[in-house]
Amino acid sequence: MVAERKSRSKTLGERELIATHVSWRNDCFFCQTIHGAVAAAQLGQNEKLVQTVKTDWANAEISPKMKGLLNIAGKVQVGGKYVRDEDIAAAREHGATDLEIHDTVLIAAVFCMCNRYVDGLGTWAPEQMEIYRANAAEIVERGYVGVTESAAAVVAG
């Protein structure tokens, strides 16, 4: 049985967008690609939106609140001390709650660590998008539980 997945503050797609954006900023191919694929799958297969959030989030077709949260995530990616009171205030002005801001900072910080871990180990990552799309579909359906076995089967062919 798969444990129920609940988002404390944002949709699962929004959480994946934050992870993708931070991973892109950190130039972590594997994390930006898999989490981008999961975000797209959560957001109606909208790969164009995911790409825009990675590269030009300020002009992406997302809510002003999400833009405020991505601004904070980007500052965390550079360093936590880069987040300023005015960044928090701007996100709040667009409806972000303290919990959403907290979760954004947490996601950004965790992905900075994960990106460095993945890249620091010189981890191999497949280049074929169909592998990431297939894994994303399974993640959306089942959560991250059991993905390792599924990913190994896809890579092994």
Secondary structure, DSSP 8 states (H G I E B T S, - for coil): -------SSS-HHHHHHHHHHHHHHTT-HHHHHHHHHHHHHHTTS-HHHHHHHHHHGGGSSS-HHHHHHHHHHHHHHH-GGG--HHHHHHHHHTT--HHHHHHHHHHHHHHHHHHHHHHHTT------HHHHHHHHHHHHHH-STTHHHHHHHHHH-
